């Protein structure tokens, strides 16, 4: 029996694939099992292939793999799309009475379970529950206690009344009993349960939770895939802490609203995806020039233009590093895992206020929509530290007044960070402008002041490099001659790929980089390696280009830009192929 269990449901958009997958993931989580999910969905309301995959084990799992043990297929295409991941003994659950499965073909060596999902659901109270019948059947196949599914159904439908909950429980048991009664087959699965208590959360939710923990009290955004879940998470929660969520009419309004709230002294944030970042770029420059702390979340997706809104890509790095006219100091923080979405969001708010700069949080679709289990202690609120930076009050403002008693919000300082006075601070009245300005914030074209203000803003970055820890996260064999570099959501797949490589006698050192700017100096690590490979989800190797620029060293590249995230076993194969190619060329 494999150490992990891989389950999926697939069909057409509008078939309830997402909600069904979430129910099963929640049931596994509540049974004390670790869970890692993956979604494949079309950018339309109805129609188009959609799938939800769950990988589960007793030990933590950080990636999907090319293996499916149980597949609930609502269409023939579901089988065709997943054929490469099915194996001998895989179980396919389907409804032969359904028109889309009338001529179903079960691949040789696999077990097909023809279950009248719709009919059983109607007997339980309504055809809409046919997917829940399939979940019950999956429990029978996997020998998974259906009481854990009951708990997830209660959570999902409890708000609709106990009658709805009981009907769904009845539907699930109908599926379970049908398999037991109609199929005399010894399945190879036995899902162990534990008493562990896990939190099941996706990247967007972790960002929202991190924002609240960091003291964010204003969020403005416009719905856009795959960033909308950040706003949905905050809505109804941030209000409990005196905060507000505003759904703006577009992305331009969203960042301007967030800028206004930040100027008023609130910790403020907006979140969008690549097309929204395009629209926000002009105000981004105003944020930087006015030295206003603001957090901007970019949940990347396939581009350019509308691209593939529901597909994975890490194609916005250049835009976040260099976007905007003129020279703009900014920070770019890239969480490398779902739990780091929480902690790096907290850090982003601290960076924004300590250095009075706009801070990008660079997430991506794979991280945003993936749900993963963590122990509650992973998000220990007692460990959250809030640093509001160089804020002055009525007692400390005197040293920042000029000879005429006027506050200097853009005072020239050695560290590049000027004092900050919240509205209402006595003697703290001031202005800022998008035009170049003097220390008082008043526009100027004085050449020497222009140079001094530009240099002052740039000094923030140098100060941060000396003050903050921008170290990468390290995995694998520290003494290996092969160095793998990556950023963002690729970390989990690469960490698990190391295990596959180790089985083949290949040891590598892996550095996962969570800071794109300011970023760590990797020169020493690269000089110590014989082979350097950069892994990322884009076509041109945007991070690889940055590494080459910084270190003046050529690197190998593994790029993926087909809209699908890396898998652990896939990455191991690609790394081996890259190393083998190097040996042949040598």
Wavefront OBJ file of the C-alpha trace (Angstrom):
o trace
v 0.000 0.000 0.000
v 1.462 3.437 -0.922
v 2.415 5.826 1.873
v 0.088 8.432 0.449
v -3.356 8.312 -1.155
v -4.322 10.318 -4.228
v -7.945 11.085 -5.045
v -9.579 13.319 -7.636
v -12.953 14.334 -9.009
v -13.359 15.748 -12.491
v -16.102 16.966 -14.798
v -17.440 20.154 -16.320
v -17.411 23.588 -14.693
v -20.724 23.920 -12.869
v -20.754 20.268 -11.754
v -19.871 21.153 -8.163
v -16.312 19.870 -8.485
v -14.754 22.478 -6.198
v -17.228 22.123 -3.334
v -17.039 18.315 -3.513
v -13.262 18.369 -3.374
v -13.263 20.752 -0.432
v -15.667 18.523 1.499
v -13.423 15.481 1.040
v -10.273 17.473 1.878
v -11.939 18.761 5.032
v -13.019 15.249 6.010
v -9.455 13.974 5.670
v -8.110 16.914 7.636
v -10.612 16.353 10.438
v -9.528 12.725 10.537
v -6.020 13.854 11.485
v -4.475 13.320 8.048
v -2.278 15.747 6.174
v -3.757 17.106 2.948
v -2.426 18.888 -0.129
v -4.840 19.846 -2.896
v -4.567 20.892 -6.520
v -7.175 22.426 -8.822
v -7.555 22.533 -12.567
v -10.438 24.732 -13.637
v -11.585 26.595 -16.716
v -12.156 30.355 -16.747
v -15.885 30.115 -17.321
v -19.009 29.605 -15.222
v -20.229 26.473 -17.001
v -18.479 24.060 -19.330
v -14.815 23.315 -19.701
v -12.847 20.625 -17.897
v -12.526 21.056 -14.134
v -10.800 18.845 -11.590
v -9.919 18.825 -7.912
v -7.126 16.551 -6.674
v -6.358 15.623 -3.083
v -3.152 14.026 -1.884
v -3.237 12.800 1.705
v -0.909 11.012 4.107
v -0.163 10.689 7.793
v 3.101 12.566 7.262
v 3.145 16.111 5.796
v 2.766 16.391 2.016
v 3.888 19.458 0.080
v 3.198 18.643 -3.554
v 1.083 16.710 -6.000
v 2.508 13.700 -7.809
v 1.755 11.842 -11.038
v -0.423 9.208 -9.384
v -4.159 8.752 -8.939
v -5.594 5.953 -6.815
v -9.290 6.871 -6.906
v -10.946 9.010 -9.576
v -14.561 10.176 -9.552
v -15.239 10.725 -13.258
v -18.311 12.707 -14.241
v -17.248 12.737 -17.909
v -15.223 10.527 -20.221
v -12.811 13.433 -20.643
v -12.014 13.172 -16.937
v -10.588 9.697 -17.536
v -8.751 10.801 -20.676
v -7.206 13.850 -18.967
v -5.895 11.761 -16.065
v -4.893 8.627 -17.927
v -1.165 9.206 -17.389
v -1.660 9.357 -13.625
v -3.883 6.274 -13.348
v -2.176 2.969 -12.672
v -3.027 -0.698 -12.512
v -5.563 -1.098 -9.735
v -6.752 2.515 -9.818
v -10.470 2.790 -9.052
v -12.742 4.861 -11.298
v -16.151 5.776 -9.863
v -18.747 6.835 -12.436
v -22.465 6.878 -13.163
v -23.165 4.808 -16.271
v -26.677 6.261 -16.473
v -25.298 9.748 -16.985
v -25.362 10.883 -20.617
v -21.720 11.976 -20.512
v -20.719 8.464 -19.374
v -22.981 6.400 -21.620
v -20.053 4.991 -23.610
v -17.453 5.025 -20.863
v -14.239 3.112 -21.435
v -12.397 1.890 -18.350
v -8.700 1.388 -19.165
v -7.367 -2.134 -18.884
v -6.098 -3.077 -15.447
v -8.223 -0.536 -13.632
v -11.351 -1.052 -11.565
v -14.539 0.618 -12.768
v -17.365 1.106 -10.291
v -20.608 1.921 -12.090
v -22.784 3.535 -9.421
v -26.190 5.159 -10.069
v -25.163 8.391 -8.386
v -28.149 10.452 -9.479
v -30.722 7.777 -8.651
v -29.276 7.176 -5.200
v -29.137 10.917 -4.567
v -32.801 11.303 -5.537
v -33.745 8.584 -3.072
v -31.840 10.474 -0.369
v -33.604 13.740 -1.090
v -32.392 15.301 -4.340
v -30.269 14.750 -7.448
v -28.045 17.669 -6.441
v -26.385 15.336 -3.899
v -25.020 12.890 -6.489
v -21.434 14.026 -5.832
v -21.920 13.313 -2.123
v -23.031 9.794 -3.072
v -19.719 9.488 -4.930
v -17.863 10.630 -1.804
v -19.546 7.882 0.160
v -18.444 5.382 -2.466
v -14.883 6.705 -2.204
v -15.022 6.139 1.560
v -15.922 2.508 0.900
v -13.036 2.067 -1.550
v -10.502 3.736 0.738
v -11.824 2.120 3.935
v -12.199 5.633 5.358
v -14.609 6.039 8.306
v -17.661 7.849 6.970
v -18.136 9.609 10.311
v -15.289 11.912 9.300
v -17.226 12.788 6.150
v -20.254 13.519 8.359
v -18.239 16.171 10.161
v -17.250 17.865 6.901
v -20.849 17.757 5.635
v -21.998 19.382 8.863
v -19.504 22.197 8.359
v -20.447 22.658 4.705
v -24.248 22.508 5.022
v -24.905 23.319 8.684
v -26.011 26.846 7.845
v -28.758 25.500 5.580
v -30.512 23.539 8.303
v -30.234 20.107 9.854
v -32.580 18.552 7.297
v -30.108 19.368 4.494
v -27.237 17.981 6.567
v -29.088 14.725 7.277
v -30.032 14.282 3.625
v -26.376 14.623 2.633
v -25.305 12.115 5.267
v -27.935 9.756 3.936
v -26.667 10.259 0.373
v -23.088 9.516 1.422
v -24.157 6.294 3.126
v -26.086 5.273 0.027
v -22.842 5.414 -1.968
v -20.907 3.539 0.676
v -23.508 0.790 0.998
v -23.875 0.411 -2.759
v -20.171 -0.396 -3.098
v -20.307 -2.845 -0.189
v -23.429 -4.577 -1.540
v -22.697 -4.658 -5.265
v -18.920 -5.092 -5.528
v -17.054 -8.015 -4.016
v -13.584 -6.570 -4.509
v -10.579 -6.289 -2.231
v -9.386 -2.700 -2.572
v -5.777 -1.864 -1.723
v -6.439 1.130 0.478
v -6.904 1.637 4.210
v -6.810 5.291 5.268
v -5.471 5.506 8.781
v -6.855 8.247 11.020
v -5.197 10.052 13.945
v -6.198 12.367 16.775
v -4.211 15.282 15.330
v -5.979 18.594 14.825
v -5.045 20.448 11.634
v -5.929 23.744 10.017
v -6.819 23.458 6.301
v -6.050 26.728 4.539
v -5.098 28.072 1.110
v -2.586 30.777 0.223
v -5.106 33.576 -0.314
v -6.677 32.858 3.059
v -3.258 32.783 4.721
v -2.494 36.203 3.218
v -5.779 37.558 4.553
v -5.147 36.059 7.972
v -1.628 37.497 7.991
v -2.982 40.933 7.094
v -5.381 40.912 10.041
v -2.672 39.658 12.392
v -0.363 42.430 11.140
v -2.920 45.080 12.013
v -4.297 45.789 8.551
v -7.443 47.839 9.010
v -8.316 48.807 5.437
v -8.536 46.717 2.297
v -9.683 47.899 -1.118
v -9.860 45.567 -4.081
v -11.630 44.583 -7.258
v -12.556 40.936 -7.901
v -10.028 39.193 -10.126
v -8.925 35.574 -10.412
v -6.979 34.300 -8.511
v -6.761 37.082 -5.895
v -10.457 37.390 -5.007
v -10.246 34.944 -2.098
v -8.087 37.457 -0.207
v -10.979 39.919 -0.213
v -13.520 37.199 0.525
v -11.513 36.050 3.536
v -11.179 39.567 4.938
v -14.854 40.432 4.440
v -16.729 39.814 7.671
v -13.504 39.220 9.604
v -11.537 42.454 9.442
v -14.627 44.318 10.680
v -14.333 42.502 14.015
v -11.101 44.419 14.586
v -12.373 47.820 13.503
v -11.316 47.428 9.880
v -13.111 47.850 6.580
v -13.221 46.127 3.188
v -14.203 48.179 0.146
v -14.969 46.594 -3.223
v -13.884 49.270 -5.663
v -15.177 49.828 -9.180
v -11.801 48.894 -10.701
v -8.142 48.362 -9.821
v -7.243 52.029 -10.242
v -9.803 53.006 -7.629
v -8.696 50.146 -5.368
v -5.077 51.254 -5.053
v -6.054 54.916 -4.721
v -8.468 54.080 -1.916
v -5.761 52.025 -0.215
v -3.295 54.888 -0.651
v -5.750 57.298 0.972
v -6.259 55.026 3.960
v -2.503 54.588 4.356
v -2.000 58.365 4.303
v -4.569 58.589 7.078
v -2.429 56.248 9.194
v -4.137 52.892 8.706
v -2.232 49.793 7.749
v -3.639 49.316 4.272
v -3.552 46.685 1.531
v -4.877 45.806 -1.903
v -4.618 42.538 -3.838
v -4.929 41.783 -7.527
v -3.336 39.812 -10.352
v -1.135 40.825 -13.294
v -3.734 42.812 -15.286
v -4.620 44.748 -12.147
v -0.950 45.483 -11.405
v -0.730 47.001 -14.887
v -3.516 49.409 -14.003
v -2.085 50.219 -10.573
v 1.380 51.138 -11.819
v 0.859 54.901 -12.025
v -0.380 55.142 -8.445
v 2.444 52.792 -7.427
v 4.833 55.586 -8.359
v 2.850 58.087 -6.279
v 2.965 55.701 -3.307
v 6.758 55.505 -3.559
v 7.391 59.208 -4.156
v 5.064 60.282 -1.345
v 6.781 57.654 0.838
v 3.497 56.079 1.876
v 3.563 52.549 3.385
v 1.348 50.235 1.318
v 1.142 46.475 0.748
v 0.169 45.282 -2.735
v -0.477 41.562 -3.268
v 0.085 40.211 -6.781
v -1.388 36.722 -7.146
v 0.189 35.842 -10.484
v -1.543 33.952 -13.294
v -0.800 33.143 -16.925
v -0.419 36.231 -19.123
v 0.028 38.480 -20.947
v -3.243 40.411 -21.357
v -6.134 38.270 -20.115
v -3.966 35.212 -20.769
v -5.265 32.139 -18.960
v -6.939 33.527 -15.828
v -7.206 30.174 -14.050
v -3.762 28.787 -14.852
v -0.407 28.901 -13.064
v 2.532 31.132 -13.943
v 5.265 33.224 -12.320
v 5.483 35.751 -15.109
v 5.162 39.052 -13.208
v 8.583 39.177 -11.561
v 10.033 41.691 -14.023
v 7.004 43.924 -13.586
v 7.250 43.878 -9.802
v 11.005 44.512 -9.854
v 11.086 47.179 -12.532
v 7.513 48.330 -13.245
v 6.735 52.031 -13.212
v 8.342 55.021 -14.879
v 11.363 56.546 -13.250
v 13.331 54.830 -10.512
v 11.161 53.599 -7.678
v 12.407 52.021 -4.445
v 10.219 49.082 -3.551
v 10.338 45.754 -1.725
v 9.244 42.455 -3.299
v 8.538 39.607 -0.882
v 7.727 36.169 -2.322
v 6.267 33.591 0.101
v 7.545 30.104 -0.652
v 4.778 28.103 1.008
v 1.204 28.557 2.170
v 2.159 29.093 5.812
v 4.771 31.602 4.675
v 1.962 33.547 2.986
v 0.874 34.371 6.523
v 4.282 35.282 7.907
v 5.551 37.125 4.837
v 2.388 39.245 4.773
v 3.068 40.258 8.364
v 6.647 41.044 7.377
v 5.484 43.036 4.342
v 3.460 45.387 6.552
v 6.460 45.908 8.821
v 8.738 46.583 5.847
v 6.231 49.033 4.380
v 6.099 51.136 7.537
v 9.728 50.797 8.633
v 10.995 51.983 5.256
v 7.937 53.911 4.019
v 7.817 52.101 0.685
v 5.308 50.110 -1.359
v 5.794 46.390 -0.778
v 4.738 43.703 -3.233
v 3.732 40.308 -1.875
v 4.344 37.992 -4.829
v 2.061 34.951 -4.668
v 0.744 32.857 -7.556
v -2.305 30.846 -8.556
v -0.922 27.468 -7.488
v -0.256 28.791 -4.005
v -3.455 30.836 -3.814
v -5.941 28.052 -4.518
v -4.074 25.122 -2.969
v -5.342 23.990 0.416
v -2.880 22.422 2.811
v -2.958 21.227 6.405
v -0.933 22.790 9.214
v -0.906 22.472 12.964
v -2.592 25.467 14.628
v 0.731 26.383 16.235
v 2.063 27.256 12.777
v 0.100 30.501 12.971
v 1.001 31.517 16.523
v -0.381 35.021 16.933
v 1.818 35.557 19.996
v 4.827 35.418 17.663
v 3.531 38.278 15.483
v 5.538 41.455 15.991
v 4.336 44.800 14.660
v 6.850 47.536 13.864
v 5.277 50.817 12.731
v 8.609 52.414 11.993
v 9.740 55.979 12.606
v 6.395 57.346 13.846
v 6.586 60.590 15.808
v 4.071 61.816 18.377
v 3.366 65.066 20.185
v 6.371 64.533 22.461
v 8.970 63.605 19.838
v 8.021 65.772 16.887
v 10.053 68.821 17.914
v 13.343 67.489 16.520
v 11.743 67.202 13.063
v 10.516 70.786 12.802
v 12.389 73.364 10.712
v 13.442 76.756 11.979
v 9.929 78.047 11.324
v 8.272 75.238 13.285
v 7.088 73.261 10.235
v 7.112 69.453 10.180
v 9.440 67.845 7.608
v 7.876 64.568 6.381
v 10.655 64.110 3.823
v 13.575 65.109 6.025
v 16.980 64.047 4.727
v 18.299 61.295 6.995
v 21.333 59.026 7.063
v 19.221 55.868 6.778
v 16.887 57.310 4.136
v 13.821 56.995 6.363
v 12.049 60.223 7.288
v 9.802 60.779 10.322
v 6.122 59.988 9.973
v 3.305 61.816 11.702
v -0.239 60.495 11.755
v -3.098 62.953 11.133
v -3.978 64.725 14.343
v -0.416 64.848 15.660
v 0.156 68.301 17.115
v 2.479 70.329 14.847
v 2.462 67.397 12.399
v 0.391 68.976 9.626
v 2.129 68.455 6.293
v 1.631 67.711 2.624
v 3.144 65.340 0.075
v 2.957 65.417 -3.684
v 3.742 63.242 -6.643
v 5.961 66.027 -7.891
v 9.521 66.080 -6.670
v 9.513 67.851 -3.340
v 11.674 69.301 -0.628
v 11.854 68.175 2.985
v 8.532 69.882 3.728
v 6.820 67.967 0.920
v 6.473 71.057 -1.249
v 7.201 70.742 -4.945
v 10.636 71.764 -6.112
v 12.809 71.732 -9.207
v 15.945 72.621 -7.311
v 18.625 70.372 -8.762
v 20.514 69.711 -5.562
v 17.316 68.903 -3.635
v 16.242 66.553 -6.444
v 19.494 64.635 -6.122
v 19.255 64.569 -2.333
v 15.662 63.269 -2.341
v 16.395 60.540 -4.899
v 19.475 59.448 -2.980
v 17.530 59.535 0.300
v 14.805 57.243 -1.052
v 17.405 54.841 -2.450
v 19.238 54.723 0.882
v 16.246 52.906 2.375
v 17.161 49.819 0.393
v 20.783 49.927 1.507
v 19.664 50.403 5.102
v 17.376 47.377 4.820
v 20.194 45.245 3.407
v 22.302 46.058 6.461
v 19.457 45.698 8.971
v 17.180 42.870 7.789
v 17.797 39.164 7.265
v 17.088 38.334 3.616
v 18.594 34.842 3.770
v 17.153 32.059 1.599
v 15.618 28.887 3.012
v 17.991 25.927 2.642
v 17.211 22.242 2.033
v 19.100 19.146 0.965
v 22.848 18.487 1.159
v 24.776 21.654 2.052
v 27.987 20.114 0.685
v 26.593 19.098 -2.708
v 28.223 20.380 -5.886
v 24.779 20.780 -7.466
v 22.819 23.880 -6.445
v 19.126 24.352 -7.172
v 17.624 27.839 -6.867
v 13.950 28.724 -6.973
v 11.348 31.115 -5.630
v 7.672 31.174 -4.738
v 5.391 28.160 -4.752
v 7.927 25.745 -6.286
v 9.470 25.063 -2.879
v 7.208 22.206 -1.786
v 7.586 20.253 -5.020
v 11.350 20.734 -4.955
v 11.658 19.635 -1.335
v 9.850 16.398 -2.162
v 11.845 16.049 -5.404
v 14.984 15.867 -3.248
v 13.683 12.581 -1.804
v 13.208 11.110 -5.293
v 16.720 12.240 -6.271
v 18.231 10.801 -3.102
v 16.705 7.413 -3.954
v 18.705 7.564 -7.197
v 21.884 8.505 -5.358
v 21.767 12.178 -6.360
v 22.394 14.741 -3.626
v 21.643 18.399 -4.269
v 21.568 21.627 -2.329
v 18.371 23.638 -2.671
v 17.993 27.325 -1.826
v 14.456 28.679 -1.840
v 14.533 32.486 -2.109
v 11.641 34.392 -0.472
v 13.035 37.889 -1.094
v 13.186 39.189 -4.631
v 14.165 42.749 -3.661
v 16.118 43.480 -1.635
v 17.480 39.971 -2.105
v 20.323 37.832 -0.769
v 23.731 37.848 -2.419
v 24.095 34.309 -3.744
v 27.560 34.786 -5.248
v 29.372 32.670 -2.670
v 26.898 29.787 -2.941
v 27.043 29.809 -6.735
v 30.843 29.940 -6.845
v 30.958 26.897 -4.555
v 28.798 24.816 -6.926
v 29.745 22.970 -10.104
v 26.200 23.065 -11.459
v 23.543 25.704 -10.809
v 19.939 25.155 -11.924
v 17.160 27.731 -11.529
v 13.579 26.419 -11.440
v 10.579 28.678 -12.137
v 7.180 28.841 -13.833
v 7.786 31.211 -16.732
v 9.194 31.002 -20.237
v 12.116 33.418 -20.149
v 13.684 32.564 -16.791
v 13.074 35.906 -15.115
v 14.665 34.915 -11.813
v 17.488 33.126 -13.607
v 18.220 36.400 -15.409
v 18.350 38.212 -12.076
v 20.742 35.595 -10.672
v 23.015 35.877 -13.706
v 22.953 39.667 -13.460
v 23.857 39.612 -9.764
v 26.577 36.956 -9.894
v 27.918 37.245 -13.468
v 27.566 33.472 -13.752
v 25.605 31.465 -16.317
v 23.038 29.080 -14.866
v 20.976 26.175 -16.190
v 17.211 26.652 -16.337
v 14.146 24.487 -15.814
v 11.108 26.441 -16.960
v 7.452 25.503 -17.095
v 4.788 27.734 -18.631
v 1.964 25.433 -19.756
v -0.348 26.723 -17.011
v 0.229 23.779 -14.640
v 2.366 23.783 -11.488
v 5.439 21.593 -11.053
v 5.000 18.132 -9.529
v 7.612 16.562 -7.284
v 8.362 13.489 -9.408
v 8.287 15.582 -12.580
v 10.885 17.964 -11.152
v 13.138 15.127 -10.071
v 13.091 13.786 -13.638
v 13.833 17.229 -15.103
v 16.737 17.795 -12.727
v 18.208 14.377 -13.570
v 17.820 15.081 -17.285
v 19.558 18.445 -16.914
v 22.457 16.895 -15.015
v 22.711 13.999 -17.504
v 22.796 16.454 -20.406
v 25.649 18.306 -18.753
v 27.616 15.079 -18.315
v 27.120 14.169 -21.983
v 28.231 17.622 -23.169
v 31.280 17.449 -20.917
l 1 2 3 4 5 6 7 8 9 10 11 12 13 14 15 16 17 18 19 20 21 22 23 24 25 26 27 28 29 30 31 32 33 34 35 36 37 38 39 40 41 42 43 44 45 46 47 48 49 50 51 52 53 54 55 56 57 58 59 60 61 62 63 64 65 66 67 68 69 70 71 72 73 74 75 76 77 78 79 80 81 82 83 84 85 86 87 88 89 90 91 92 93 94 95 96 97 98 99 100 101 102 103 104 105 106 107 108 109 110 111 112 113 114 115 116 117 118 119 120 121 122 123 124 125 126 127 128 129 130 131 132 133 134 135 136 137 138 139 140 141 142 143 144 145 146 147 148 149 150 151 152 153 154 155 156 157 158 159 160 161 162 163 164 165 166 167 168 169 170 171 172 173 174 175 176 177 178 179 180 181 182 183 184 185 186 187 188 189 190 191 192 193 194 195 196 197 198 199 200 201 202 203 204 205 206 207 208 209 210 211 212 213 214 215 216 217 218 219 220 221 222 223 224 225 226 227 228 229 230 231 232 233 234 235 236 237 238 239 240 241 242 243 244 245 246 247 248 249 250 251 252 253 254 255 256 257 258 259 260 261 262 263 264 265 266 267 268 269 270 271 272 273 274 275 276 277 278 279 280 281 282 283 284 285 286 287 288 289 290 291 292 293 294 295 296 297 298 299 300 301 302 303 304 305 306 307 308 309 310 311 312 313 314 315 316 317 318 319 320 321 322 323 324 325 326 327 328 329 330 331 332 333 334 335 336 337 338 339 340 341 342 343 344 345 346 347 348 349 350 351 352 353 354 355 356 357 358 359 360 361 362 363 364 365 366 367 368 369 370 371 372 373 374 375 376 377 378 379 380 381 382 383 384 385 386 387 388 389 390 391 392 393 394 395 396 397 398 399 400 401 402 403 404 405 406 407 408 409 410 411 412 413 414 415 416 417 418 419 420 421 422 423 424 425 426 427 428 429 430 431 432 433 434 435 436 437 438 439 440 441 442 443 444 445 446 447 448 449 450 451 452 453 454 455 456 457 458 459 460 461 462 463 464 465 466 467 468 469 470 471 472 473 474 475 476 477 478 479 480 481 482 483 484 485 486 487 488 489 490 491 492 493 494 495 496 497 498 499 500 501 502 503 504 505 506 507 508 509 510 511 512 513 514 515 516 517 518 519 520 521 522 523 524 525 526 527 528 529 530 531 532 533 534 535 536 537 538 539 540 541 542 543 544 545 546 547 548 549 550 551 552 553 554 555 556 557 558 559 560 561 562 563 564 565 566 567 568 569 570 571 572 573 574 575 576 577 578 579 580 581 582 583 584 585 586
